[in-house]
Amino acid sequence: MSLTDRDSLPAILAHAWGLLVRGGADRKSPLHTPVVCSADADGLPQARVMVLRKADPTAATLRFHTDARSPKVAELDGKPVAVLAYHPTEQMQLRLAGTGRVLTDGETVDGIWNQSTLFARRCYLAESAPGTPLPGPSSGLPAWIEGQQPTPDQIIPARANFATLWVEVTAIDWLHLANSGHRRALFRACDGWAGEWRAP
């Protein structure tokens, strides 16, 4: 980001979304694996690294995949969600706030599932929900599929365990670190994403 762009609120917002879009498409991007935060039933904070699958600036959404049986589904669906990402080369931190929405059925989710590779879908064959105690170290997958790529027929039961998490972004807190002076700006959907400067 140029020195001129980091002093322009519209340029900052466009650049931030551009990096998020790249993060969803490029597994080598630092923004491909942000930290997604929520609160559990007791109100205690929960944070986990998740793979960003897609960022849509027009809809102001982020998409992640998860196991429908995971306890985090209840923590995220219809609840406040925070997403934290850092790009070391850009020296930029993004803190995003929004609302989670978990979808397990429908044409959109089916399409996403069908676009995934068989190997990627394999993890949803796990016999137990994430977080379930096990007698010893294990991937949780059935022994017959360990180290194997499933066939289309073998993967059918896994579909019931697949869910998508959509974060409807309502705010972006942007922080750029620089020896010449840090910059910070806040963008909110309720303000039409106009943005305002904040003290770093």
MDAnalysis code that builds the backbone (N, CA, C; Angstrom):
import MDAnalysis as mda
import numpy as np

u = mda.Universe.empty(600, n_residues=200, atom_resindex=np.repeat(np.arange(200), 3), trajectory=True)
u.add_TopologyAttr("name", ["N", "CA", "C"] * 200)
u.add_TopologyAttr("resid", np.arange(1, 201))
u.add_TopologyAttr("resname", ["MET", "SER", "LEU", "THR", "ASP", "ARG", "ASP", "SER", "LEU", "PRO", "ALA", "ILE", "LEU", "ALA", "HIS", "ALA", "TRP", "GLY", "LEU", "LEU", "VAL", "ARG", "GLY", "GLY", "ALA", "ASP", "ARG", "LYS", "SER", "PRO", "LEU", "HIS", "THR", "PRO", "VAL", "VAL", "CYS", "SER", "ALA", "ASP", "ALA", "ASP", "GLY", "LEU", "PRO", "GLN", "ALA", "ARG", "VAL", "MET", "VAL", "LEU", "ARG", "LYS", "ALA", "ASP", "PRO", "THR", "ALA", "ALA", "THR", "LEU", "ARG", "PHE", "HIS", "THR", "ASP", "ALA", "ARG", "SER", "PRO", "LYS", "VAL", "ALA", "GLU", "LEU", "ASP", "GLY", "LYS", "PRO", "VAL", "ALA", "VAL", "LEU", "ALA", "TYR", "HIS", "PRO", "THR", "GLU", "GLN", "MET", "GLN", "LEU", "ARG", "LEU", "ALA", "GLY", "THR", "GLY", "ARG", "VAL", "LEU", "THR", "ASP", "GLY", "GLU", "THR", "VAL", "ASP", "GLY", "ILE", "TRP", "ASN", "GLN", "SER", "THR", "LEU", "PHE", "ALA", "ARG", "ARG", "CYS", "TYR", "LEU", "ALA", "GLU", "SER", "ALA", "PRO", "GLY", "THR", "PRO", "LEU", "PRO", "GLY", "PRO", "SER", "SER", "GLY", "LEU", "PRO", "ALA", "TRP", "ILE", "GLU", "GLY", "GLN", "GLN", "PRO", "THR", "PRO", "ASP", "GLN", "ILE", "ILE", "PRO", "ALA", "ARG", "ALA", "ASN", "PHE", "ALA", "THR", "LEU", "TRP", "VAL", "GLU", "VAL", "THR", "ALA", "ILE", "ASP", "TRP", "LEU", "HIS", "LEU", "ALA", "ASN", "SER", "GLY", "HIS", "ARG", "ARG", "ALA", "LEU", "PHE", "ARG", "ALA", "CYS", "ASP", "GLY", "TRP", "ALA", "GLY", "GLU", "TRP", "ARG", "ALA", "PRO"])
u.atoms.positions = np.array([
    [0.845, -1.182, 0.000],
    [0.000, 0.000, 0.000],
    [0.884, 1.237, 0.000],
    [0.611, 2.166, -0.885],
    [1.429, 3.369, -0.996],
    [1.138, 4.327, 0.161],
    [2.063, 5.268, 0.373],
    [1.869, 6.259, 1.428],
    [0.623, 7.088, 1.173],
    [0.342, 7.379, -0.099],
    [-0.853, 8.151, -0.442],
    [-2.114, 7.363, -0.124],
    [-2.122, 6.075, -0.495],
    [-3.316, 5.245, -0.275],
    [-3.614, 5.054, 1.203],
    [-2.577, 5.000, 2.035],
    [-2.837, 4.750, 3.453],
    [-3.378, 5.988, 4.159],
    [-3.500, 7.091, 3.438],
    [-4.124, 8.295, 3.976],
    [-5.490, 8.546, 3.348],
    [-5.990, 7.592, 2.573],
    [-7.285, 7.721, 1.902],
    [-8.224, 6.640, 2.415],
    [-9.295, 7.029, 3.074],
    [-10.230, 6.043, 3.634],
    [-10.813, 5.121, 2.563],
    [-11.299, 5.627, 1.413],
    [-11.823, 4.715, 0.391],
    [-10.761, 3.731, -0.115],
    [-9.520, 4.197, -0.283],
    [-8.451, 3.312, -0.754],
    [-8.128, 2.243, 0.284],
    [-8.150, 2.621, 1.552],
    [-7.882, 1.662, 2.629],
    [-8.937, 0.563, 2.646],
    [-10.197, 0.943, 2.568],
    [-11.274, -0.047, 2.599],
    [-11.173, -0.992, 1.405],
    [-10.929, -0.444, 0.222],
    [-10.808, -1.279, -0.976],
    [-9.612, -2.221, -0.859],
    [-8.500, -1.718, -0.331],
    [-7.299, -2.543, -0.171],
    [-7.539, -3.663, 0.844],
    [-8.203, -3.326, 1.951],
    [-8.485, -4.343, 2.976],
    [-9.344, -5.462, 2.399],
    [-10.402, -5.104, 1.686],
    [-11.250, -6.131, 1.076],
    [-10.483, -6.913, 0.012],
    [-9.609, -6.218, -0.722],
    [-8.807, -6.920, -1.725],
    [-7.924, -7.988, -1.104],
    [-7.327, -7.677, 0.036],
    [-6.496, -8.658, 0.727],
    [-7.336, -9.813, 1.266],
    [-8.541, -9.512, 1.733],
    [-9.428, -10.583, 2.208],
    [-9.855, -11.489, 1.058],
    [-10.181, -10.891, -0.087],
    [-10.550, -11.692, -1.264],
    [-9.395, -12.610, -1.647],
    [-8.177, -12.057, -1.659],
    [-7.002, -12.873, -1.969],
    [-6.808, -13.955, -0.916],
    [-7.084, -13.612, 0.352],
    [-6.960, -14.596, 1.421],
    [-7.882, -15.780, 1.232],
    [-9.066, -15.530, 0.702],
    [-9.992, -16.623, 0.460],
    [-9.612, -17.490, -0.723],
    [-8.842, -16.927, -1.649],
    [-8.501, -17.648, -2.881],
    [-7.099, -18.253, -2.862],
    [-6.210, -17.711, -2.033],
    [-4.807, -18.106, -2.055],
    [-4.403, -18.701, -0.712],
    [-4.150, -19.978, -0.702],
    [-3.809, -20.646, 0.563],
    [-2.476, -20.185, 1.139],
    [-1.641, -19.489, 0.339],
    [-0.365, -18.974, 0.838],
    [-0.504, -17.576, 1.447],
    [-1.675, -16.976, 1.316],
    [-1.883, -15.650, 1.876],
    [-1.969, -15.729, 3.402],
    [-1.366, -14.757, 4.114],
    [-1.487, -14.740, 5.576],
    [-2.938, -14.590, 6.038],
    [-3.796, -14.045, 5.185],
    [-5.196, -13.858, 5.566],
    [-6.050, -15.090, 5.262],
    [-5.406, -16.163, 4.793],
    [-6.146, -17.398, 4.498],
    [-6.579, -18.105, 5.779],
    [-5.880, -17.832, 6.880],
    [-6.198, -18.514, 8.142],
    [-6.321, -17.500, 9.279],
    [-7.403, -16.728, 9.292],
    [-7.609, -15.780, 10.390],
    [-8.099, -16.490, 11.651],
    [-8.144, -15.744, 12.734],
    [-8.688, -16.245, 13.995],
    [-10.153, -15.800, 14.079],
    [-11.042, -16.754, 14.321],
    [-12.475, -16.469, 14.442],
    [-12.854, -16.615, 15.912],
    [-13.472, -15.572, 16.469],
    [-13.750, -15.527, 17.904],
    [-15.250, -15.437, 18.176],
    [-15.646, -16.084, 19.259],
    [-17.045, -16.063, 19.693],
    [-17.061, -16.221, 21.210],
    [-18.237, -16.429, 21.758],
    [-18.371, -16.703, 23.196],
    [-19.176, -17.979, 23.362],
    [-18.787, -18.803, 24.345],
    [-19.524, -20.044, 24.576],
    [-20.778, -19.769, 25.410],
    [-21.492, -20.839, 25.781],
    [-22.762, -20.698, 26.503],
    [-22.584, -20.001, 27.857],
    [-21.380, -20.061, 28.412],
    [-21.103, -19.401, 29.691],
    [-20.579, -17.981, 29.511],
    [-20.506, -17.536, 28.249],
    [-20.011, -16.197, 27.975],
    [-18.499, -16.100, 27.938],
    [-17.816, -17.238, 27.995],
    [-16.356, -17.235, 27.952],
    [-15.873, -17.133, 26.513],
    [-14.818, -16.348, 26.266],
    [-14.344, -16.188, 24.890],
    [-13.771, -17.483, 24.329],
    [-14.035, -17.710, 23.060],
    [-13.512, -18.860, 22.346],
    [-12.879, -18.345, 21.052],
    [-11.707, -18.837, 20.727],
    [-11.019, -18.405, 19.514],
    [-10.421, -19.624, 18.834],
    [-10.486, -19.631, 17.507],
    [-9.904, -20.729, 16.751],
    [-9.476, -20.214, 15.379],
    [-8.414, -20.821, 14.845],
    [-7.982, -20.507, 13.485],
    [-8.898, -21.266, 12.529],
    [-9.419, -20.550, 11.533],
    [-10.267, -21.178, 10.520],
    [-9.764, -20.771, 9.136],
    [-10.054, -21.599, 8.164],
    [-9.654, -21.311, 6.795],
    [-10.706, -20.426, 6.137],
    [-10.261, -19.270, 5.668],
    [-11.159, -18.371, 4.943],
    [-11.336, -18.925, 3.543],
    [-12.562, -19.250, 3.190],
    [-12.860, -19.838, 1.885],
    [-13.213, -18.798, 0.838],
    [-13.879, -17.715, 1.277],
    [-14.261, -16.673, 0.324],
    [-14.609, -15.403, 1.076],
    [-14.215, -14.264, 0.481],
    [-14.614, -12.952, 0.977],
    [-15.344, -12.246, -0.153],
    [-16.488, -11.667, 0.161],
    [-17.309, -10.983, -0.842],
    [-17.523, -9.540, -0.401],
    [-16.780, -8.582, -0.993],
    [-16.925, -7.182, -0.587],
    [-18.314, -6.617, -0.861],
    [-18.944, -7.048, -1.942],
    [-20.259, -6.520, -2.303],
    [-21.307, -6.890, -1.252],
    [-21.276, -8.151, -0.820],
    [-22.220, -8.617, 0.200],
    [-21.685, -8.393, 1.613],
    [-20.428, -7.983, 1.729],
    [-19.749, -7.802, 3.027],
    [-19.837, -9.081, 3.855],
    [-19.422, -10.194, 3.240],
    [-19.454, -11.482, 3.939],
    [-18.127, -12.214, 3.813],
    [-17.870, -13.057, 4.808],
    [-16.760, -14.000, 4.784],
    [-17.361, -15.392, 4.906],
    [-16.761, -16.371, 4.212],
    [-17.286, -17.735, 4.292],
    [-16.209, -18.690, 4.785],
    [-16.620, -19.540, 5.739],
    [-15.772, -20.576, 6.291],
    [-16.537, -21.894, 6.223],
    [-15.822, -23.012, 6.373],
    [-16.459, -24.329, 6.433],
    [-16.220, -24.925, 7.817],
    [-17.163, -25.734, 8.283],
    [-17.013, -26.358, 9.591],
    [-17.819, -27.642, 9.652],
    [-17.585, -28.406, 10.695],
    [-18.362, -29.617, 10.949],
    [-19.666, -29.204, 11.628],
    [-20.783, -29.625, 11.083],
    [-22.096, -29.250, 11.619],
    [-22.282, -29.726, 13.049],
    [-21.505, -30.719, 13.481],
    [-21.638, -31.260, 14.834],
    [-20.763, -30.527, 15.848],
    [-19.946, -29.595, 15.374],
    [-19.010, -28.903, 16.260],
    [-19.735, -27.992, 17.245],
    [-19.264, -27.942, 18.500],
    [-19.871, -27.037, 19.481],
    [-19.840, -25.572, 19.042],
    [-18.879, -25.212, 18.192],
    [-18.784, -23.812, 17.786],
    [-19.956, -23.367, 16.928],
    [-20.675, -24.313, 16.338],
    [-21.837, -23.948, 15.513],
    [-22.860, -23.186, 16.354],
    [-23.146, -23.688, 17.554],
    [-24.102, -23.009, 18.436],
    [-23.564, -21.666, 18.922],
    [-22.224, -21.564, 19.039],
    [-21.613, -20.312, 19.500],
    [-21.633, -19.230, 18.423],
    [-21.698, -19.647, 17.145],
    [-21.557, -18.724, 16.031],
    [-22.864, -18.386, 15.323],
    [-23.779, -19.330, 15.276],
    [-25.002, -19.132, 14.485],
    [-25.915, -18.076, 15.103],
    [-26.097, -16.987, 14.385],
    [-26.948, -15.908, 14.854],
    [-26.346, -15.076, 15.966],
    [-25.058, -15.250, 16.220],
    [-24.390, -14.587, 17.341],
    [-23.306, -13.621, 16.836],
    [-22.866, -12.706, 17.709],
    [-21.748, -11.834, 17.345],
    [-20.472, -12.645, 17.119],
    [-19.731, -12.271, 16.099],
    [-18.490, -12.955, 15.741],
    [-17.422, -11.899, 15.487],
    [-16.209, -12.177, 15.922],
    [-15.073, -11.318, 15.608],
    [-14.053, -12.136, 14.820],
    [-13.421, -11.489, 13.852],
    [-12.402, -12.142, 13.030],
    [-11.149, -11.287, 13.094],
    [-10.015, -11.918, 13.387],
    [-8.738, -11.218, 13.495],
    [-7.772, -11.776, 12.464],
    [-7.190, -10.883, 11.654],
    [-6.216, -11.299, 10.645],
    [-5.055, -10.322, 10.643],
    [-3.865, -10.834, 10.346],
    [-2.677, -9.977, 10.272],
    [-1.869, -10.348, 9.038],
    [-1.464, -9.331, 8.288],
    [-0.645, -9.523, 7.094],
    [0.731, -8.921, 7.387],
    [1.754, -9.754, 7.648],
    [3.058, -9.223, 8.061],
    [3.754, -8.390, 6.986],
    [3.634, -8.763, 5.729],
    [4.282, -8.000, 4.665],
    [3.668, -6.618, 4.545],
    [2.338, -6.567, 4.634],
    [1.628, -5.296, 4.564],
    [1.682, -4.540, 5.897],
    [2.122, -5.224, 6.952],
    [2.129, -4.669, 8.309],
    [0.746, -4.123, 8.662],
    [-0.249, -4.945, 8.390],
    [-1.632, -4.524, 8.545],
    [-2.414, -5.543, 9.366],
    [-3.138, -5.042, 10.352],
    [-4.046, -5.864, 11.154],
    [-5.482, -5.492, 10.807],
    [-6.312, -6.514, 10.648],
    [-7.740, -6.311, 10.438],
    [-8.502, -6.981, 11.563],
    [-9.381, -6.223, 12.205],
    [-10.313, -6.785, 13.176],
    [-11.706, -6.540, 12.616],
    [-12.411, -7.620, 12.338],
    [-13.741, -7.509, 11.752],
    [-14.786, -7.977, 12.755],
    [-15.891, -7.272, 12.803],
    [-17.016, -7.655, 13.661],
    [-18.206, -7.955, 12.759],
    [-19.030, -8.880, 13.192],
    [-20.208, -9.213, 12.400],
    [-21.090, -10.203, 13.119],
    [-21.988, -10.782, 12.349],
    [-22.914, -11.783, 12.864],
    [-22.712, -13.074, 12.089],
    [-22.669, -14.190, 12.817],
    [-22.490, -15.488, 12.178],
    [-23.815, -16.063, 11.715],
    [-23.743, -16.819, 10.629],
    [-24.920, -17.520, 10.119],
    [-24.432, -18.871, 9.615],
    [-24.934, -19.947, 10.173],
    [-24.519, -21.294, 9.795],
    [-25.590, -21.921, 8.910],
    [-25.170, -22.394, 7.749],
    [-26.089, -23.065, 6.819],
    [-25.596, -24.479, 6.574],
    [-26.508, -25.430, 6.647],
    [-26.160, -26.833, 6.417],
    [-26.857, -27.409, 5.197],
    [-27.914, -26.766, 4.748],
    [-28.708, -27.298, 3.638],
    [-28.946, -26.234, 2.588],
    [-29.443, -26.679, 1.454],
    [-29.826, -25.752, 0.404],
    [-28.908, -25.837, -0.805],
    [-29.358, -25.222, -1.870],
    [-28.643, -25.281, -3.143],
    [-27.242, -24.688, -3.049],
    [-27.115, -23.570, -2.324],
    [-25.801, -22.925, -2.202],
    [-24.811, -23.834, -1.482],
    [-25.229, -24.423, -0.369],
    [-24.336, -25.298, 0.400],
    [-24.018, -26.556, -0.398],
    [-25.018, -27.106, -1.077],
    [-24.773, -28.282, -1.923],
    [-23.750, -27.966, -3.010],
    [-23.857, -26.778, -3.602],
    [-22.915, -26.386, -4.642],
    [-21.498, -26.273, -4.114],
    [-21.354, -25.699, -2.929],
    [-20.034, -25.572, -2.308],
    [-19.454, -26.953, -2.012],
    [-20.290, -27.828, -1.478],
    [-19.860, -29.196, -1.181],
    [-19.395, -29.904, -2.451],
    [-20.151, -29.783, -3.512],
    [-19.827, -30.478, -4.754],
    [-18.572, -29.925, -5.426],
    [-18.226, -28.674, -5.138],
    [-17.017, -28.083, -5.718],
    [-15.755, -28.497, -4.963],
    [-15.924, -28.999, -3.752],
    [-14.768, -29.414, -2.951],
    [-14.205, -30.727, -3.481],
    [-12.914, -30.938, -3.271],
    [-12.310, -32.195, -3.692],
    [-12.752, -33.322, -2.762],
    [-12.668, -34.531, -3.239],
    [-13.021, -35.680, -2.409],
    [-12.132, -35.741, -1.169],
    [-10.860, -35.400, -1.351],
    [-9.940, -35.443, -0.211],
    [-10.312, -34.394, 0.830],
    [-10.750, -33.214, 0.370],
    [-11.150, -32.165, 1.309],
    [-12.405, -32.567, 2.074],
    [-13.288, -33.294, 1.416],
    [-14.537, -33.715, 2.070],
    [-14.320, -34.859, 3.059],
    [-13.184, -35.516, 2.943],
    [-12.920, -36.704, 3.758],
    [-12.991, -36.428, 5.250],
    [-12.562, -35.232, 5.692],
    [-12.542, -34.963, 7.140],
    [-13.943, -34.997, 7.747],
    [-14.967, -34.831, 6.928],
    [-16.339, -34.856, 7.439],
    [-16.864, -36.289, 7.609],
    [-16.002, -37.271, 7.337],
    [-16.339, -38.672, 7.621],
    [-16.004, -39.042, 9.065],
    [-15.437, -38.120, 9.819],
    [-15.073, -38.410, 11.212],
    [-16.271, -38.982, 11.964],
    [-16.005, -39.986, 12.773],
    [-17.087, -40.699, 13.453],
    [-17.651, -39.941, 14.647],
    [-16.859, -39.049, 15.214],
    [-17.297, -38.305, 16.400],
    [-17.250, -36.810, 16.121],
    [-18.067, -36.070, 16.847],
    [-18.080, -34.615, 16.718],
    [-16.753, -34.039, 17.196],
    [-16.314, -32.918, 16.631],
    [-15.088, -32.279, 17.109],
    [-15.165, -31.995, 18.612],
    [-14.066, -32.279, 19.307],
    [-14.013, -32.056, 20.750],
    [-14.389, -33.259, 21.580],
    [-14.881, -34.325, 20.930],
    [-15.260, -35.542, 21.661],
    [-14.012, -36.218, 22.237],
    [-14.022, -36.604, 23.516],
    [-12.862, -37.312, 24.084],
    [-12.599, -38.628, 23.349],
    [-11.321, -38.941, 23.141],
    [-10.909, -40.185, 22.487],
    [-9.974, -40.950, 23.410],
    [-9.872, -42.280, 23.264],
    [-8.998, -43.073, 24.135],
    [-7.517, -42.854, 23.860],
    [-7.177, -42.281, 22.715],
    [-5.779, -42.055, 22.360],
    [-5.692, -41.143, 21.153],
    [-4.471, -40.876, 20.672],
    [-4.314, -39.992, 19.518],
    [-4.977, -40.580, 18.287],
    [-5.742, -39.770, 17.588],
    [-6.462, -40.257, 16.418],
    [-6.967, -39.080, 15.593],
    [-7.099, -39.298, 14.300],
    [-7.700, -38.293, 13.423],
    [-9.215, -38.282, 13.583],
    [-9.741, -39.321, 14.186],
    [-11.192, -39.455, 14.316],
    [-11.846, -40.096, 13.105],
    [-11.065, -40.305, 12.049],
    [-11.615, -40.920, 10.845],
    [-11.715, -42.432, 11.019],
    [-12.650, -43.057, 10.318],
    [-12.710, -44.517, 10.345],
    [-11.399, -45.108, 9.815],
    [-10.993, -46.243, 10.339],
    [-9.714, -46.861, 9.955],
    [-9.642, -47.122, 8.455],
    [-10.767, -47.455, 7.827],
    [-10.742, -47.819, 6.411],
    [-10.415, -46.649, 5.479],
    [-10.513, -45.416, 5.976],
    [-10.254, -44.268, 5.108],
    [-8.962, -43.540, 5.469],
    [-8.304, -43.960, 6.548],
    [-7.039, -43.325, 6.952],
    [-6.046, -43.345, 5.785],
    [-5.557, -42.175, 5.395],
    [-4.551, -42.078, 4.342],
    [-5.058, -42.355, 2.942],
    [-6.362, -42.512, 2.799],
    [-6.938, -42.840, 1.496],
    [-7.831, -41.708, 0.994],
    [-7.930, -41.586, -0.320],
    [-8.906, -40.663, -0.892],
    [-10.197, -41.433, -1.113],
    [-11.320, -40.938, -0.594],
    [-12.579, -41.669, -0.746],
    [-13.110, -41.598, -2.175],
    [-13.945, -42.532, -2.483],
    [-14.644, -42.516, -3.770],
    [-15.905, -41.659, -3.601],
    [-16.535, -41.250, -4.700],
    [-17.782, -40.477, -4.587],
    [-18.854, -41.198, -3.758],
    [-18.936, -42.512, -3.874],
    [-19.937, -43.252, -3.097],
    [-19.584, -43.274, -1.613],
    [-18.300, -43.410, -1.299],
    [-17.874, -43.478, 0.092],
    [-18.074, -42.149, 0.829],
    [-18.047, -41.051, 0.092],
    [-18.129, -39.731, 0.721],
    [-19.565, -39.306, 1.010],
    [-20.543, -39.990, 0.488],
    [-21.951, -39.580, 0.636],
    [-22.354, -39.349, 2.094],
    [-22.020, -40.242, 3.040],
    [-22.437, -40.001, 4.437],
    [-21.823, -38.748, 5.067],
    [-20.707, -38.269, 4.527],
    [-20.032, -37.108, 5.107],
    [-20.813, -35.821, 4.894],
    [-21.656, -35.780, 3.871],
    [-22.377, -34.537, 3.541],
    [-23.212, -34.034, 4.720],
    [-23.772, -34.936, 5.506],
    [-24.621, -34.547, 6.640],
    [-23.838, -33.784, 7.709],
    [-22.516, -33.923, 7.709],
    [-21.682, -33.271, 8.722],
    [-21.083, -31.950, 8.253],
    [-21.374, -31.570, 7.026],
    [-20.765, -30.362, 6.447],
    [-21.648, -29.140, 6.659],
    [-21.017, -28.041, 7.074],
    [-21.751, -26.785, 7.261],
    [-20.895, -25.624, 6.769],
    [-21.563, -24.564, 6.394],
    [-20.858, -23.339, 6.029],
    [-21.161, -22.274, 7.075],
    [-20.137, -21.517, 7.421],
    [-20.287, -20.379, 8.312],
    [-20.101, -19.111, 7.491],
    [-21.099, -18.256, 7.524],
    [-21.030, -16.961, 6.852],
    [-20.972, -15.891, 7.931],
    [-19.998, -15.020, 7.831],
    [-19.918, -13.881, 8.745],
    [-20.362, -12.650, 7.966],
    [-21.482, -12.087, 8.397],
    [-21.988, -10.861, 7.789],
    [-21.282, -9.695, 8.480],
    [-20.298, -9.129, 7.809],
    [-19.408, -8.128, 8.398],
    [-20.149, -6.809, 8.593],
    [-20.064, -6.283, 9.806],
    [-20.702, -4.999, 10.119],
    [-19.689, -3.906, 10.434],
    [-18.431, -4.291, 10.692],
    [-17.399, -3.291, 10.996],
    [-16.019, -3.866, 10.697],
    [-15.126, -2.984, 10.264],
    [-13.725, -3.344, 10.012],
    [-12.843, -2.307, 10.700],
    [-12.011, -2.780, 11.615],
    [-11.035, -1.928, 12.281],
    [-9.687, -2.220, 11.627],
    [-9.144, -1.232, 10.920],
    [-7.907, -1.372, 10.142],
    [-6.766, -0.676, 10.873],
    [-5.650, -1.379, 11.017],
    [-4.471, -0.804, 11.663],
    [-3.262, -1.083, 10.798],
    [-2.552, -0.015, 10.401],
    [-1.331, -0.145, 9.616],
    [-0.156, 0.307, 10.474],
    [0.837, -0.557, 10.607],
    [2.004, -0.260, 11.420],
    [3.137, 0.223, 10.525],
    [3.757, 1.340, 10.887],
    [4.853, 1.886, 10.089],
    [5.769, 2.728, 10.962],
    [7.081, 2.685, 10.664],
    [8.035, 3.499, 11.410],
    [7.730, 4.986, 11.282],
    [7.169, 5.362, 10.155],
    [6.851, 6.772, 9.914],
    [5.614, 7.227, 10.673],
    [4.917, 6.287, 11.280],
    [3.701, 6.611, 12.030],
    [2.582, 5.642, 11.689],
    [1.976, 5.084, 12.704],
    [0.877, 4.146, 12.488],
    [-0.368, 4.891, 12.019],
    [-1.265, 4.157, 11.395],
    [-2.561, 4.695, 10.985],
    [-3.636, 3.702, 11.399],
    [-4.778, 4.223, 11.808],
    [-5.901, 3.353, 12.179],
    [-7.203, 3.992, 11.704],
    [-8.084, 3.152, 11.192],
    [-9.380, 3.636, 10.722],
    [-10.454, 2.600, 11.035],
    [-11.656, 3.079, 11.238],
    [-12.801, 2.216, 11.522],
    [-13.858, 2.432, 10.453],
    [-14.342, 1.332, 9.894],
    [-15.391, 1.358, 8.872],
    [-16.590, 0.572, 9.399],
    [-17.793, 1.154, 9.273],
    [-18.999, 0.483, 9.769],
    [-20.067, 0.470, 8.696],
    [-20.756, -0.654, 8.605],
    [-21.842, -0.772, 7.635],
    [-22.923, 0.260, 7.910],
    [-23.205, 0.524, 9.188],
    [-24.276, 1.462, 9.552],
    [-23.970, 2.888, 9.104],
    [-22.705, 3.166, 8.793],
    [-22.295, 4.491, 8.311],
    [-22.063, 4.484, 6.799],
    [-22.509, 3.418, 6.144],
    [-22.283, 3.314, 4.705],
    [-20.836, 3.062, 4.336],
    [-20.064, 2.528, 5.285],
    [-18.656, 2.193, 5.096],
    [-17.803, 3.422, 4.787],
    [-18.252, 4.605, 5.199],
    [-17.507, 5.831, 4.915],
    [-16.162, 5.851, 5.629],
    [-16.108, 5.358, 6.830],
    [-14.858, 5.282, 7.585],
    [-14.566, 6.531, 8.382],
    [-13.816, 6.340, 9.463],
    [-13.352, 7.460, 10.266],
    [-11.994, 7.106, 10.855],
    [-11.171, 8.110, 11.028],
    [-9.850, 7.886, 11.591],
    [-9.950, 7.661, 13.094],
    [-9.093, 6.780, 13.604],
    [-8.999, 6.525, 15.032],
    [-7.542, 6.624, 15.465],
    [-7.316, 6.909, 16.723],
    [-5.957, 6.899, 17.244],
    [-5.427, 5.468, 17.200],
    [-4.197, 5.273, 16.679],
    [-3.654, 3.910, 16.593],
    [-3.467, 3.289, 17.973],
])
